[in-house]
Amino acid sequence: MTGERELKKIMLIEDDPDSQGMLKSILLQAGYAVDTTEGTAIVAENYALPDVFVLDNFMPAIHGVALCKFLKLKEHTRSIPVVIMSGDPEVQRKAENAGAALFLRKPFHRQDLLDCIEAVLNTGDTNMRKTA
């Protein structure tokens, strides 16, 4: 090891290209490694395991809550924290029931996103406990 800290990996799943670009930029500037893909690639298990999944809820092929349930059923992903984002406050309870670590209500500030990521990385908590 060269003394450099290993970048934490975030898998960002957001279907809106503008939102995806903005979120990816925020996370990269904060020092994270960020991969983006579609929810269907996650179901097909065609990706490298991240340290955190960040999922938009309303996507055309598969909703974030359904994807979270899928991830929590799989042995190799059930311990990876999931953050679900949505502008619909009703999604919070569904996210909690699906096993999300955190729910982030849109719109949110840059720091809200970073605080959520840090919270799940620092605690390793995969169970929902607060709303940013």
SVG drawing of the C-alpha trace seen along z (x, -y; Angstrom):
<svg xmlns="http://www.w3.org/2000/svg" viewBox="-47 -23 51 38">
<polyline fill="none" stroke="black" stroke-width="0.4" points="0.0,0.0 1.4,-3.4 -0.2,-5.4 -3.0,-6.7 -6.5,-6.1 -8.6,-3.9 -11.5,-5.8 -14.9,-4.7 -17.0,-3.5 -20.5,-4.7 -22.9,-3.1 -25.2,-5.9 -28.4,-4.9 -30.3,-7.9 -32.2,-7.9 -32.2,-11.6 -28.9,-12.5 -28.8,-16.1 -29.4,-14.9 -27.0,-12.0 -24.3,-14.4 -24.8,-16.9 -24.8,-14.1 -21.8,-12.4 -19.9,-15.7 -20.7,-16.4 -19.5,-13.0 -16.3,-13.1 -15.4,-16.5 -16.0,-15.1 -13.4,-12.4 -15.5,-9.4 -15.1,-7.0 -18.5,-6.9 -19.9,-4.4 -23.2,-4.9 -25.5,-2.4 -29.1,-1.5 -31.2,0.5 -31.5,3.3 -27.7,3.8 -27.9,4.3 -30.6,6.9 -28.4,8.6 -25.5,8.4 -23.3,6.8 -21.3,4.4 -18.5,4.1 -19.6,4.1 -19.7,0.6 -19.4,-0.6 -22.8,-2.4 -25.7,-2.3 -27.5,-5.7 -30.8,-5.1 -33.3,-7.4 -36.8,-5.9 -38.8,-6.8 -37.0,-5.2 -38.6,-3.6 -37.3,0.0 -37.3,0.6 -38.1,-1.7 -35.4,-2.3 -37.5,-0.7 -37.9,2.5 -34.2,2.5 -33.3,2.0 -35.5,5.0 -33.6,7.0 -30.2,5.9 -31.2,6.8 -32.2,10.3 -28.8,11.1 -26.1,12.5 -23.3,10.5 -25.2,7.1 -27.4,7.3 -24.8,5.6 -24.1,2.7 -26.0,-0.4 -28.6,-1.9 -29.7,-5.5 -32.9,-6.2 -33.8,-9.6 -37.2,-10.8 -39.3,-14.0 -42.3,-12.0 -42.4,-11.9 -44.6,-8.8 -41.6,-6.8 -39.8,-7.2 -41.9,-4.5 -41.5,-2.2 -37.7,-2.8 -37.6,-1.9 -39.6,1.3 -37.3,2.2 -34.2,2.0 -32.7,-1.3 -30.2,-2.9 -31.4,-6.4 -34.0,-8.3 -33.0,-11.6 -35.9,-13.8 -35.5,-15.8 -34.7,-18.6 -31.8,-18.6 -28.6,-20.6 -25.2,-19.3 -24.2,-18.9 -27.3,-16.8 -26.2,-14.2 -22.6,-14.2 -23.8,-13.9 -26.0,-10.9 -23.1,-9.2 -20.7,-9.8 -23.3,-8.6 -23.8,-5.3 -20.1,-4.8 -19.0,-5.8 -21.5,-3.7 -21.9,-0.8 -25.5,-0.9 -27.7,0.7 -31.0,0.0 -32.9,-3.2 -32.7,-5.6 -33.2,-9.2 -34.3,-11.4 -32.0,-14.1"/>
</svg>
